[in-house]
Amino acid sequence: MNVRRFFEYIREPALQMPLILGMIIYIVAVLYLQHTTPGHADPIQSIAEISDRTKQLSSRIIAGIHINNFPVFSFHKNDFKIDAVVWFRFPVGSESLETIENFTFQNGEVIRKSPPIIKTHENFVTVSYQTVARIKTQLNHAHFPMSDHRLTLILENRSVTPNEMYFESNADLFAVAENPADLMVSTWLPTKKIVRAGYIKSVLSDSDRHEVHISYPCIACTIEFTNNSIRDLISLYLPLFMIFFIAFFALLADVREHGLRTTLIGGATPSLVLFRLVIDNNTPEASNITKVDYLFYILVFLSMVLLLFQVYVFLVDRRTKKLNSRIRDQQFAVLEKLNNILFLFIIVFLVSSFTVTHLLI
């Protein structure tokens, strides 16, 4: 089959419908793969490790957190409130309660802290505090609406330096409620815990960054969450594709049917542009471009191509109205070929660009 016969064959429903159906199946498969594949774009808090020499000279404090629930939990607004037990264990007489209770969260504020609950076992003291804190974490929404997220709590004590006291902890000492339903986190499922102990250094002078600084011990506790909901995915992607396909299906009509084609393309393109308001209203505040942004730009670009092509068809039709029917038929035969090429171009471009933005970026 030569090239000319091929582009004529594109007009056949026997080829058009399988191409459209194949494109839709491919897009759904990519979205399903993205949604079911764990992926965390959020950064992990960087803290410095305490040297073995420093540990030998300072007091060792074992620290842990048990989260009872999240009265407020929103990755969209980056707003979290935790109800937790913060506890510390250390040898009897090695530290004072006044020093221990000066803990806080670097990425939040302590709203309420109970009086210390003190228990002694052998030569160790365990001090615990019922704590309610408001937390904000570092988020990257580049994969929205299919992204998983990390929530990080940075427990610190700024009243001492690592030379006086250091924290020791691990994932077993960072616990959450055994029943995920008790966490009140909606469709988010905690899947993994990461705990790192060390210190944070605050530089006081840019002129001498190595000498003028303050260091204090901390632990960074991170929970990785997987989003089991497809609500945002369906709410944003389904209307976008439906609006675009209304314009795209205009290519299936004969180029002489100006009324139908203009109505489909002229109605769908502005609706697609206005849908940007819905996207902005539902997308989390983010400085980076998200997956849904990429899709919107792709579909708007292709809709503008459809609109420009339809304007060109209209102008050619108006210019050839006074010509004889044979010349008009030749002109419309050329337009039909261009229509077929555009139909194939849009399918190839949409599939390739969707692959790049949703699998490679």
NUDREN-156048 format. One record per residue (C-alpha): residue number from 0; x, y, z; residue in three letters. Coordinates in steps of 0.05 Angstrom, whole numbers. Layout:
BEGIN
+-----+--------+--------+--------+-----+
|   n |     px |     py |     pz | res |
+-----+--------+--------+--------+-----+
| NUM |      X |      Y |      Z | ALA |
...
+-----+--------+--------+--------+-----+
END
This chain:
BEGIN
+-----+--------+--------+--------+-----+
|   n |     px |     py |     pz | res |
+-----+--------+--------+--------+-----+
|   0 |      0 |      0 |      0 | MET |
|   1 |     31 |     67 |    -21 | ASN |
|   2 |     29 |    130 |     20 | VAL |
|   3 |    -29 |    160 |    -20 | ARG |
|   4 |    -72 |     98 |    -11 | ARG |
|   5 |    -54 |     96 |     63 | PHE |
|   6 |    -78 |    167 |     77 | PHE |
|   7 |   -142 |    153 |     39 | GLU |
|   8 |   -152 |     90 |     80 | TYR |
|   9 |   -148 |    130 |    144 | ILE |
|  10 |   -218 |    156 |    128 | ARG |
|  11 |   -245 |     86 |    137 | GLU |
|  12 |   -280 |     73 |    203 | PRO |
|  13 |   -248 |      4 |    204 | ALA |
|  14 |   -181 |     39 |    218 | LEU |
|  15 |   -203 |    101 |    255 | GLN |
|  16 |   -242 |     68 |    311 | MET |
|  17 |   -187 |     16 |    328 | PRO |
|  18 |   -136 |     73 |    329 | LEU |
|  19 |   -179 |    115 |    376 | ILE |
|  20 |   -196 |     55 |    420 | LEU |
|  21 |   -122 |     34 |    423 | GLY |
|  22 |   -102 |    105 |    443 | MET |
|  23 |   -154 |    106 |    499 | ILE |
|  24 |   -133 |     37 |    525 | ILE |
|  25 |    -60 |     58 |    524 | TYR |
|  26 |    -74 |    123 |    563 | ILE |
|  27 |   -115 |     85 |    615 | VAL |
|  28 |    -60 |     33 |    622 | ALA |
|  29 |     -7 |     86 |    634 | VAL |
|  30 |    -50 |    120 |    686 | LEU |
|  31 |    -63 |     54 |    720 | TYR |
|  32 |     11 |     38 |    721 | LEU |
|  33 |     28 |    106 |    749 | GLN |
|  34 |    -25 |    101 |    803 | HIS |
|  35 |     -6 |     31 |    826 | THR |
|  36 |     70 |     41 |    824 | THR |
|  37 |     97 |     71 |    889 | PRO |
|  38 |    133 |    137 |    878 | GLY |
|  39 |    154 |    190 |    928 | HIS |
|  40 |    180 |    256 |    900 | ALA |
|  41 |    183 |    291 |    968 | ASP |
|  42 |    254 |    304 |    993 | PRO |
|  43 |    281 |    270 |   1055 | ILE |
|  44 |    305 |    319 |   1108 | GLN |
|  45 |    381 |    323 |   1110 | SER |
|  46 |    414 |    322 |   1178 | ILE |
|  47 |    486 |    314 |   1198 | ALA |
|  48 |    512 |    252 |   1234 | GLU |
|  49 |    545 |    258 |   1302 | ILE |
|  50 |    615 |    231 |   1304 | SER |
|  51 |    634 |    173 |   1349 | ASP |
|  52 |    683 |    217 |   1387 | ARG |
|  53 |    627 |    267 |   1404 | THR |
|  54 |    582 |    210 |   1427 | LYS |
|  55 |    634 |    187 |   1476 | GLN |
|  56 |    636 |    256 |   1509 | LEU |
|  57 |    561 |    272 |   1511 | SER |
|  58 |    499 |    242 |   1542 | SER |
|  59 |    461 |    190 |   1503 | ARG |
|  60 |    385 |    200 |   1501 | ILE |
|  61 |    340 |    148 |   1469 | ILE |
|  62 |    281 |    183 |   1438 | ALA |
|  63 |    216 |    157 |   1408 | GLY |
|  64 |    149 |    180 |   1383 | ILE |
|  65 |     82 |    144 |   1383 | HIS |
|  66 |     29 |    177 |   1339 | ILE |
|  67 |    -42 |    164 |   1364 | ASN |
|  68 |    -78 |    200 |   1307 | ASN |
|  69 |    -78 |    260 |   1261 | PHE |
|  70 |   -135 |    308 |   1280 | PRO |
|  71 |   -115 |    348 |   1217 | VAL |
|  72 |    -85 |    313 |   1157 | PHE |
|  73 |    -79 |    346 |   1089 | SER |
|  74 |    -24 |    339 |   1037 | PHE |
|  75 |    -63 |    387 |    992 | HIS |
|  76 |    -56 |    444 |   1042 | LYS |
|  77 |      8 |    418 |   1075 | ASN |
|  78 |    -27 |    421 |   1142 | ASP |
|  79 |    -20 |    367 |   1195 | PHE |
|  80 |    -37 |    363 |   1268 | LYS |
|  81 |    -10 |    303 |   1307 | ILE |
|  82 |    -33 |    275 |   1374 | ASP |
|  83 |     27 |    236 |   1398 | ALA |
|  84 |     68 |    212 |   1457 | VAL |
|  85 |    139 |    237 |   1456 | VAL |
|  86 |    185 |    200 |   1503 | TRP |
|  87 |    258 |    199 |   1524 | PHE |
|  88 |    300 |    146 |   1561 | ARG |
|  89 |    366 |    160 |   1595 | PHE |
|  90 |    408 |    137 |   1654 | PRO |
|  91 |    386 |    162 |   1723 | VAL |
|  92 |    419 |    228 |   1740 | GLY |
|  93 |    450 |    240 |   1671 | SER |
|  94 |    401 |    295 |   1650 | GLU |
|  95 |    351 |    341 |   1683 | SER |
|  96 |    277 |    345 |   1666 | LEU |
|  97 |    284 |    419 |   1651 | GLU |
|  98 |    332 |    403 |   1594 | THR |
|  99 |    292 |    344 |   1567 | ILE |
| 100 |    225 |    381 |   1564 | GLU |
| 101 |    254 |    435 |   1520 | ASN |
| 102 |    241 |    392 |   1458 | PHE |
| 103 |    202 |    421 |   1400 | THR |
| 104 |    192 |    408 |   1326 | PHE |
| 105 |    234 |    445 |   1275 | GLN |
| 106 |    180 |    441 |   1221 | ASN |
| 107 |    122 |    457 |   1267 | GLY |
| 108 |     99 |    483 |   1335 | GLU |
| 109 |     78 |    448 |   1398 | VAL |
| 110 |      6 |    468 |   1414 | ILE |
| 111 |     -1 |    429 |   1478 | ARG |
| 112 |     47 |    390 |   1521 | LYS |
| 113 |     26 |    351 |   1584 | SER |
| 114 |     66 |    349 |   1648 | PRO |
| 115 |    120 |    295 |   1646 | PRO |
| 116 |    101 |    224 |   1661 | ILE |
| 117 |    161 |    193 |   1694 | ILE |
| 118 |    177 |    119 |   1701 | LYS |
| 119 |    239 |     87 |   1728 | THR |
| 120 |    264 |     18 |   1709 | HIS |
| 121 |    330 |     -8 |   1737 | GLU |
| 122 |    380 |     49 |   1724 | ASN |
| 123 |    340 |     84 |   1669 | PHE |
| 124 |    288 |    138 |   1671 | VAL |
| 125 |    233 |    143 |   1618 | THR |
| 126 |    199 |    210 |   1611 | VAL |
| 127 |    139 |    217 |   1565 | SER |
| 128 |     95 |    276 |   1544 | TYR |
| 129 |     26 |    275 |   1514 | GLN |
| 130 |     37 |    324 |   1457 | THR |
| 131 |     -6 |    359 |   1404 | VAL |
| 132 |     33 |    394 |   1350 | ALA |
| 133 |     21 |    429 |   1284 | ARG |
| 134 |     67 |    405 |   1228 | ILE |
| 135 |     87 |    426 |   1158 | LYS |
| 136 |    131 |    383 |   1115 | THR |
| 137 |    170 |    389 |   1050 | GLN |
| 138 |    126 |    367 |    992 | LEU |
| 139 |    135 |    358 |    918 | ASN |
| 140 |     70 |    354 |    879 | HIS |
| 141 |    102 |    342 |    810 | ALA |
| 142 |     64 |    276 |    802 | HIS |
| 143 |     -4 |    302 |    824 | PHE |
| 144 |    -57 |    273 |    821 | PRO |
| 145 |    -21 |    205 |    826 | MET |
| 146 |     34 |    220 |    875 | SER |
| 147 |     50 |    187 |    942 | ASP |
| 148 |     79 |    231 |    996 | HIS |
| 149 |    125 |    232 |   1056 | ARG |
| 150 |    109 |    265 |   1123 | LEU |
| 151 |    170 |    284 |   1164 | THR |
| 152 |    173 |    303 |   1238 | LEU |
| 153 |    238 |    335 |   1261 | ILE |
| 154 |    244 |    330 |   1336 | LEU |
| 155 |    298 |    375 |   1365 | GLU |
| 156 |    324 |    406 |   1429 | ASN |
| 157 |    355 |    475 |   1420 | ARG |
| 158 |    374 |    484 |   1492 | SER |
| 159 |    435 |    438 |   1485 | VAL |
| 160 |    490 |    422 |   1435 | THR |
| 161 |    511 |    353 |   1409 | PRO |
| 162 |    573 |    359 |   1453 | ASN |
| 163 |    526 |    358 |   1514 | GLU |
| 164 |    471 |    311 |   1491 | MET |
| 165 |    453 |    270 |   1430 | TYR |
| 166 |    391 |    231 |   1409 | PHE |
| 167 |    390 |    159 |   1389 | GLU |
| 168 |    330 |    127 |   1354 | SER |
| 169 |    308 |     79 |   1301 | ASN |
| 170 |    245 |     59 |   1261 | ALA |
| 171 |    222 |     12 |   1317 | ASP |
| 172 |    218 |     71 |   1365 | LEU |
| 173 |    176 |    112 |   1317 | PHE |
| 174 |    107 |     81 |   1321 | ALA |
| 175 |     38 |     96 |   1294 | VAL |
| 176 |    -30 |     70 |   1314 | ALA |
| 177 |    -36 |     -4 |   1298 | GLU |
| 178 |   -103 |      5 |   1264 | ASN |
| 179 |    -96 |     53 |   1204 | PRO |
| 180 |   -169 |     73 |   1213 | ALA |
| 181 |   -150 |    104 |   1280 | ASP |
| 182 |   -102 |    152 |   1245 | LEU |
| 183 |   -159 |    189 |   1211 | MET |
| 184 |   -118 |    197 |   1147 | VAL |
| 185 |   -175 |    182 |   1098 | SER |
| 186 |   -148 |    144 |   1037 | THR |
| 187 |    -75 |    151 |   1055 | TRP |
| 188 |    -41 |     87 |   1078 | LEU |
| 189 |     25 |     90 |   1118 | PRO |
| 190 |     73 |     40 |   1086 | THR |
| 191 |    143 |     54 |   1112 | LYS |
| 192 |    180 |     90 |   1168 | LYS |
| 193 |    249 |    122 |   1163 | ILE |
| 194 |    285 |    149 |   1225 | VAL |
| 195 |    352 |    184 |   1226 | ARG |
| 196 |    387 |    215 |   1286 | ALA |
| 197 |    439 |    270 |   1285 | GLY |
| 198 |    443 |    345 |   1291 | TYR |
| 199 |    424 |    408 |   1254 | ILE |
| 200 |    472 |    466 |   1246 | LYS |
| 201 |    449 |    538 |   1242 | SER |
| 202 |    500 |    585 |   1210 | VAL |
| 203 |    502 |    653 |   1243 | LEU |
| 204 |    550 |    688 |   1195 | SER |
| 205 |    560 |    680 |   1120 | ASP |
| 206 |    630 |    709 |   1126 | SER |
| 207 |    655 |    651 |   1169 | ASP |
| 208 |    608 |    592 |   1160 | ARG |
| 209 |    656 |    542 |   1193 | HIS |
| 210 |    665 |    580 |   1259 | GLU |
| 211 |    601 |    619 |   1273 | VAL |
| 212 |    545 |    569 |   1280 | HIS |
| 213 |    500 |    535 |   1331 | ILE |
| 214 |    486 |    460 |   1331 | SER |
| 215 |    432 |    422 |   1366 | TYR |
| 216 |    411 |    348 |   1368 | PRO |
| 217 |    351 |    323 |   1330 | CYS |
| 218 |    317 |    262 |   1300 | ILE |
| 219 |    281 |    263 |   1233 | ALA |
| 220 |    222 |    214 |   1231 | CYS |
| 221 |    190 |    202 |   1163 | THR |
| 222 |    127 |    164 |   1145 | ILE |
| 223 |    115 |    145 |   1073 | GLU |
| 224 |     42 |    146 |   1053 | PHE |
| 225 |      9 |    114 |    992 | THR |
| 226 |    -54 |    145 |    964 | ASN |
| 227 |   -107 |     93 |    950 | ASN |
| 228 |   -158 |    142 |    922 | SER |
| 229 |   -169 |    155 |    848 | ILE |
| 230 |   -219 |    212 |    861 | ARG |
| 231 |   -172 |    268 |    840 | ASP |
| 232 |   -149 |    228 |    780 | LEU |
| 233 |   -219 |    216 |    754 | ILE |
| 234 |   -244 |    286 |    772 | SER |
| 235 |   -190 |    320 |    732 | LEU |
| 236 |   -169 |    273 |    676 | TYR |
| 237 |   -238 |    248 |    654 | LEU |
| 238 |   -268 |    317 |    640 | PRO |
| 239 |   -204 |    339 |    605 | LEU |
| 240 |   -205 |    281 |    557 | PHE |
| 241 |   -279 |    284 |    546 | MET |
| 242 |   -276 |    358 |    527 | ILE |
| 243 |   -217 |    346 |    481 | PHE |
| 244 |   -248 |    286 |    447 | PHE |
| 245 |   -310 |    327 |    430 | ILE |
| 246 |   -264 |    371 |    387 | ALA |
| 247 |   -222 |    313 |    362 | PHE |
| 248 |   -283 |    274 |    337 | PHE |
| 249 |   -298 |    332 |    290 | ALA |
| 250 |   -243 |    303 |    246 | LEU |
| 251 |   -286 |    242 |    234 | LEU |
| 252 |   -338 |    285 |    198 | ALA |
| 253 |   -332 |    305 |    125 | ASP |
| 254 |   -294 |    370 |    114 | VAL |
| 255 |   -355 |    398 |     78 | ARG |
| 256 |   -397 |    394 |    141 | GLU |
| 257 |   -376 |    462 |    167 | HIS |
| 258 |   -433 |    469 |    216 | GLY |
| 259 |   -420 |    405 |    254 | LEU |
| 260 |   -345 |    411 |    255 | ARG |
| 261 |   -345 |    484 |    276 | THR |
| 262 |   -396 |    471 |    331 | THR |
| 263 |   -355 |    413 |    360 | LEU |
| 264 |   -287 |    448 |    356 | ILE |
| 265 |   -312 |    518 |    372 | GLY |
| 266 |   -350 |    493 |    433 | GLY |
| 267 |   -298 |    446 |    461 | ALA |
| 268 |   -236 |    491 |    456 | THR |
| 269 |   -261 |    548 |    501 | PRO |
| 270 |   -290 |    497 |    550 | SER |
| 271 |   -221 |    464 |    555 | LEU |
| 272 |   -188 |    531 |    568 | VAL |
| 273 |   -239 |    548 |    622 | LEU |
| 274 |   -228 |    481 |    655 | PHE |
| 275 |   -162 |    511 |    678 | ARG |
| 276 |   -202 |    544 |    735 | LEU |
| 277 |   -224 |    475 |    759 | VAL |
| 278 |   -152 |    450 |    757 | ILE |
| 279 |   -126 |    510 |    796 | ASP |
| 280 |   -180 |    501 |    848 | ASN |
| 281 |   -164 |    427 |    859 | ASN |
| 282 |    -88 |    426 |    851 | THR |
| 283 |    -45 |    434 |    914 | PRO |
| 284 |     -4 |    497 |    920 | GLU |
| 285 |     60 |    480 |    882 | ALA |
| 286 |    114 |    518 |    846 | SER |
| 287 |    131 |    461 |    800 | ASN |
| 288 |     91 |    436 |    741 | ILE |
| 289 |     47 |    376 |    756 | THR |
| 290 |     25 |    317 |    713 | LYS |
| 291 |    -44 |    348 |    703 | VAL |
| 292 |    -11 |    413 |    681 | ASP |
| 293 |     28 |    376 |    627 | TYR |
| 294 |    -36 |    342 |    603 | LEU |
| 295 |    -74 |    407 |    601 | PHE |
| 296 |    -20 |    442 |    560 | TYR |
| 297 |    -17 |    383 |    511 | ILE |
| 298 |    -93 |    382 |    501 | LEU |
| 299 |    -98 |    457 |    494 | VAL |
| 300 |    -43 |    457 |    441 | PHE |
| 301 |    -77 |    402 |    401 | LEU |
| 302 |   -144 |    437 |    408 | SER |
| 303 |   -114 |    501 |    380 | MET |
| 304 |    -86 |    461 |    321 | VAL |
| 305 |   -156 |    434 |    308 | LEU |
| 306 |   -186 |    503 |    312 | LEU |
| 307 |   -134 |    533 |    265 | LEU |
| 308 |   -145 |    476 |    216 | PHE |
| 309 |   -220 |    486 |    217 | GLN |
| 310 |   -211 |    561 |    205 | VAL |
| 311 |   -167 |    543 |    145 | TYR |
| 312 |   -221 |    496 |    118 | VAL |
| 313 |   -273 |    551 |    125 | PHE |
| 314 |   -229 |    602 |     88 | LEU |
| 315 |   -215 |    553 |     31 | VAL |
| 316 |   -289 |    537 |     25 | ASP |
| 317 |   -308 |    611 |     22 | ARG |
| 318 |   -254 |    626 |    -29 | ARG |
| 319 |   -275 |    570 |    -76 | THR |
| 320 |   -350 |    581 |    -73 | LYS |
| 321 |   -350 |    618 |   -140 | LYS |
| 322 |   -307 |    565 |   -174 | LEU |
| 323 |   -336 |    507 |   -214 | ASN |
| 324 |   -353 |    442 |   -179 | SER |
| 325 |   -293 |    404 |   -207 | ARG |
| 326 |   -242 |    453 |   -177 | ILE |
| 327 |   -281 |    454 |   -111 | ARG |
| 328 |   -279 |    378 |   -109 | ASP |
| 329 |   -204 |    379 |   -120 | GLN |
| 330 |   -196 |    430 |    -64 | GLN |
| 331 |   -237 |    389 |    -16 | PHE |
| 332 |   -199 |    326 |    -36 | ALA |
| 333 |   -135 |    361 |    -13 | VAL |
| 334 |   -169 |    382 |     51 | LEU |
| 335 |   -191 |    311 |     64 | GLU |
| 336 |   -119 |    287 |     58 | LYS |
| 337 |    -97 |    342 |    106 | LEU |
| 338 |   -153 |    322 |    152 | ASN |
| 339 |   -128 |    250 |    151 | ASN |
| 340 |    -57 |    271 |    164 | ILE |
| 341 |    -80 |    314 |    223 | LEU |
| 342 |   -121 |    257 |    251 | PHE |
| 343 |    -59 |    211 |    251 | LEU |
| 344 |    -13 |    267 |    276 | PHE |
| 345 |    -57 |    281 |    337 | ILE |
| 346 |    -59 |    208 |    357 | ILE |
| 347 |     16 |    200 |    350 | VAL |
| 348 |     31 |    266 |    385 | PHE |
| 349 |    -17 |    253 |    442 | LEU |
| 350 |      9 |    183 |    455 | VAL |
| 351 |     82 |    203 |    452 | SER |
| 352 |     76 |    266 |    493 | SER |
| 353 |     33 |    231 |    544 | PHE |
| 354 |     85 |    176 |    550 | THR |
| 355 |    141 |    227 |    560 | VAL |
| 356 |    105 |    269 |    612 | THR |
| 357 |     74 |    211 |    651 | HIS |
| 358 |    128 |    158 |    648 | LEU |
| 359 |    195 |    193 |    635 | LEU |
| 360 |    189 |    259 |    672 | ILE |
+-----+--------+--------+--------+-----+
END
